[in-house]
Amino acid sequence: MAEQSVLAYTCPECGGSMLFNPKEGKLKCEYCDSLFTKEEVEKYFAEKEQKMANKDQNKEWGEDEGAMRGYNCSSCGAELMADENTAVMRCPYCGNQTIAPVQFAGTLKPDYVLPFAFEKKEAIAKYKEYYDKRFLLPKDFKVSSKIDEIQGVYVPFWLFSGTADASCKYDARDSKTQGNYEITDFYECNREGKIGFKHVPADASVRMADDLMDSIEPYKFDALEEFTTAYLPGFLAERFDVKEDDDKKRAEKRVEESVKDKMRNTVKHDQCNPMTEDIRISFNDTKYALLPVWLLTTNWNGKTWTFAMNGQTGKFIGDLPVSKSKLSLVAVGTFIISLIITSLIWSVS
Amino acid sequence: MLCIILSIIITAIVVYFCYKSMKPVSQASNATNYMDSDVKLSLETDKFIRTEKKRKKDD
């Protein structure tokens, strides 16, 4: 088994492990509370990282091991194992966050990273707030939630940019009433136009559910930063395992729907029904970015429930289990109330 | 009888929306947040076809 080099951001002052602090926007030592800017850390560790990268043998465990990779913790020397896509891991012996630089080298290097803006305690508070107001949630679900296991993850995304050309024809109508008559004017509307789109995201991780990642959007991409591993300590990270071309189809479908909506909105009549909608999408730029997500997975009633929070905007989402007894109560209550109301209306009229 | 049918319909709608509120995860169907605010139109024609005049039905 070949071991690969890892990078741990240890404090230049005391040697303790450092984590990225979303509030300060700096790396903070967990032990002596020293703060370092991204630039300071990059400068300090550039030499170390280069040395590690040179040592890297980039070998896998072999066919039988299912592309597992071995690393040595740079802090305590313990042997760590991770699958081929894991880029940041925590050493179970010393707790140090270690980064596998090989996962971010060459063509695997992301173009951008969107730093976390929320800390773990804020993510926990958002989760509690999310389920606290849900009447239909089973009581024991709250108890069984391992809320402390919420984890910040940098999820790989492809960001697609380009333009869409549209050529559409609509059947439009205007209606008005004149005395005892209803008058309808019919029009044939033709529209041709172009619209640009920038950074349409599509998650590039097989492990992340597409619908969950879509549901925590939107991201504000004006806060994107050039990629550097200095943002990673304190969080998990993965490299992409969905190819750009596979994600492109998803982005294309989304753009197409938006273009259709926007084109229809240019028709200023009472009714607008599309006759033909020809949308041609051309992608001219694709970027690879790591986006911040707080994730919580919990098991309840033999099923896995995953929750996600947008690490930039704080939008929290996840499907929740429904208590059958509470839902029945709602149904019976609604039926009785609506029966009383409709009966009263009926008797009055 | 009509009241019962109406109540069943109202109950079904309320139960559906209560259940849906617990399942908010869905695949994105558009990319509006990442698009230019306006379409640059190169062609915009509204051709009048005809007018239809119908007598309103008496209530």
Chai-1 contact restraints between the chains, C-beta under 6 A:
chainA,res_idxA,chainB,res_idxB,connection_type,confidence,min_distance_angstrom,max_distance_angstrom,comment,restraint_id
A,L136,B,M22,contact,1.0,0.0,6.0,A-B,restraint_1
A,N180,B,R55,contact,1.0,0.0,6.0,A-B,restraint_2
A,N180,B,K56,contact,1.0,0.0,6.0,A-B,restraint_3
A,Y181,B,K53,contact,1.0,0.0,6.0,A-B,restraint_4
A,Y181,B,R55,contact,1.0,0.0,6.0,A-B,restraint_5
A,E182,B,K54,contact,1.0,0.0,6.0,A-B,restraint_6
A,E182,B,K56,contact,1.0,0.0,6.0,A-B,restraint_7
A,I183,B,K53,contact,1.0,0.0,6.0,A-B,restraint_8
A,T184,B,E52,contact,1.0,0.0,6.0,A-B,restraint_9
A,D185,B,T51,contact,1.0,0.0,6.0,A-B,restraint_10
A,F186,B,I49,contact,1.0,0.0,6.0,A-B,restraint_11
A,F186,B,R50,contact,1.0,0.0,6.0,A-B,restraint_12
A,Y187,B,D46,contact,1.0,0.0,6.0,A-B,restraint_13
A,Y187,B,F48,contact,1.0,0.0,6.0,A-B,restraint_14
A,E188,B,K47,contact,1.0,0.0,6.0,A-B,restraint_15
A,E188,B,I49,contact,1.0,0.0,6.0,A-B,restraint_16
A,C189,B,D46,contact,1.0,0.0,6.0,A-B,restraint_17
A,N190,B,L43,contact,1.0,0.0,6.0,A-B,restraint_18
A,N190,B,T45,contact,1.0,0.0,6.0,A-B,restraint_19
A,R191,B,E44,contact,1.0,0.0,6.0,A-B,restraint_20
A,E192,B,S42,contact,1.0,0.0,6.0,A-B,restraint_21
A,E192,B,L43,contact,1.0,0.0,6.0,A-B,restraint_22
A,G193,B,V39,contact,1.0,0.0,6.0,A-B,restraint_23
A,G193,B,K40,contact,1.0,0.0,6.0,A-B,restraint_24
A,G193,B,L41,contact,1.0,0.0,6.0,A-B,restraint_25
A,G193,B,S42,contact,1.0,0.0,6.0,A-B,restraint_26
A,K194,B,K40,contact,1.0,0.0,6.0,A-B,restraint_27
A,I195,B,D36,contact,1.0,0.0,6.0,A-B,restraint_28
A,I195,B,V39,contact,1.0,0.0,6.0,A-B,restraint_29
A,G196,B,D36,contact,1.0,0.0,6.0,A-B,restraint_30
A,F197,B,Y34,contact,1.0,0.0,6.0,A-B,restraint_31
A,F197,B,M35,contact,1.0,0.0,6.0,A-B,restraint_32
A,K198,B,Y34,contact,1.0,0.0,6.0,A-B,restraint_33
A,H199,B,Y34,contact,1.0,0.0,6.0,A-B,restraint_34
A,V200,B,A31,contact,1.0,0.0,6.0,A-B,restraint_35
A,V200,B,Y34,contact,1.0,0.0,6.0,A-B,restraint_36
A,D211,B,V25,contact,1.0,0.0,6.0,A-B,restraint_37
A,D211,B,S26,contact,1.0,0.0,6.0,A-B,restraint_38
A,D211,B,Q27,contact,1.0,0.0,6.0,A-B,restraint_39
A,L212,B,V25,contact,1.0,0.0,6.0,A-B,restraint_40
A,D214,B,Q27,contact,1.0,0.0,6.0,A-B,restraint_41
A,D214,B,A28,contact,1.0,0.0,6.0,A-B,restraint_42
A,S215,B,V25,contact,1.0,0.0,6.0,A-B,restraint_43
A,P218,B,N33,contact,1.0,0.0,6.0,A-B,restraint_44
A,R254,B,A28,contact,1.0,0.0,6.0,A-B,restraint_45
A,R254,B,N30,contact,1.0,0.0,6.0,A-B,restraint_46
A,R254,B,A31,contact,1.0,0.0,6.0,A-B,restraint_47
A,V255,B,A31,contact,1.0,0.0,6.0,A-B,restraint_48
A,E257,B,S29,contact,1.0,0.0,6.0,A-B,restraint_49
A,E257,B,N30,contact,1.0,0.0,6.0,A-B,restraint_50
A,S258,B,N30,contact,1.0,0.0,6.0,A-B,restraint_51
A,S258,B,A31,contact,1.0,0.0,6.0,A-B,restraint_52
A,S258,B,T32,contact,1.0,0.0,6.0,A-B,restraint_53
A,S258,B,M35,contact,1.0,0.0,6.0,A-B,restraint_54
A,K262,B,V39,contact,1.0,0.0,6.0,A-B,restraint_55
A,I317,B,P24,contact,1.0,0.0,6.0,A-B,restraint_56
A,D319,B,K23,contact,1.0,0.0,6.0,A-B,restraint_57
A,D319,B,V25,contact,1.0,0.0,6.0,A-B,restraint_58
A,L320,B,M22,contact,1.0,0.0,6.0,A-B,restraint_59
A,V322,B,M22,contact,1.0,0.0,6.0,A-B,restraint_60
A,V330,B,C18,contact,1.0,0.0,6.0,A-B,restraint_61
A,A331,B,T11,contact,1.0,0.0,6.0,A-B,restraint_62
A,A331,B,V15,contact,1.0,0.0,6.0,A-B,restraint_63
A,T334,B,T11,contact,1.0,0.0,6.0,A-B,restraint_64
A,T334,B,V14,contact,1.0,0.0,6.0,A-B,restraint_65
A,F335,B,S7,contact,1.0,0.0,6.0,A-B,restraint_66
A,F335,B,T11,contact,1.0,0.0,6.0,A-B,restraint_67
A,S338,B,S7,contact,1.0,0.0,6.0,A-B,restraint_68
A,S338,B,I10,contact,1.0,0.0,6.0,A-B,restraint_69
A,L339,B,S7,contact,1.0,0.0,6.0,A-B,restraint_70
A,T342,B,C3,contact,1.0,0.0,6.0,A-B,restraint_71
A,T342,B,L6,contact,1.0,0.0,6.0,A-B,restraint_72
A,T342,B,S7,contact,1.0,0.0,6.0,A-B,restraint_73
A,S343,B,C3,contact,1.0,0.0,6.0,A-B,restraint_74
A,W346,B,C3,contact,1.0,0.0,6.0,A-B,restraint_75
